[in-house]
């Protein structure tokens, strides 16, 4: 009997978690470590903030899904790995032994400018923070005015700004949403996508603050590098993502961003019994964008290779695929779509995103939770 540990109950592990019983039936034990009893699908998080979806609509009951198949689920988080002795150390102090481990620990938001103990600051990850931000908007909606600041000029900032405004309007607030984007806006996106995104947000009423980077985020205030300050009642931080500093300190080879280095099999080149997917990896053959589409594409290969490694069978190569469909949820059931150089915005773009996201949810969500 071998011990399998799934560290993280995220997108890239959905097929593995759906097939836990197959590992159990072969006599293996399975431990799953996740931060909560439910896992929230990040692609629909901004829609939850904006009121399009309920928390249950966009989440999976991962603890129940795993436990009813015979796994042991730990509501906890990994703080270190000993790849030589083959155990995972948890925040609670527990040590989970493994023969094969797979990591899908995601990423955390860059929040360097945020002062310690600052209040009413909501990062876009974990996704539950967006729900807290939505609830706070409703709590403060009766104020004479409500100022909402969004820090970050990338796709996450765009989605949060549009949906924070939608939440404020739903709550009946007299709200202003300001998007702080530093010296560039959507710099990785094609020019037409930048233009369409800015146009739809301006049409909604979002204000753009650019030209200077944010220096400090404190309770009720955003301070720019030039010293200019803006008073905000609620601040969302969407400044980009990075893997948690977990692998290199544990002696596991990491890539440029600190993510676990993996080869074409999504396997550590140094430890052949360790696999990984999603935002927490650095894919050695080619850099991959930190977008959910790759975690979804990695699902089947991770499952096949973990099963193959435990059965001493040949591994399958991961194919990242070609150009992927980009759709941003800009609030009020509007979106911006881009694929193969073709871009447009509006309700049709959001409807396509809603269809694709809902289909992913439907594949893995158990019937009792729908």
Secondary structure, DSSP 8 states (H G I E B T S, - for coil): --EEEEE--SGGGHHHHHTHHHHHHTT-EEEEEESSSSEE-GGGHHHHHHTSS-TTTTEE-HHHHHHTTT-EEEES-EEEEETTTTEEEETTS-EEE-SEEEE----EE--TTB-TT-SSEEESSSTHHHHHHHHHHHHHTTSS-EEEEEE--SHHHHHHHHHHHHHHHHTT--EEEEEEEET-SSTTS-HHHHHHHHHHHHHHT-EEEESS-EEEEETTEEEETTS-EEE-SEEEE---EE--TTSGGGT--B-TTS-EEE-TTSB-SS-TTEEE-GGGEEETTS---S-HHHHHHHHHHHHHHHHHHHHT---------S---EEEEEETTEEEEEETTEEEEEHHHHHHHHHHHHHHHHHHS-GGG-
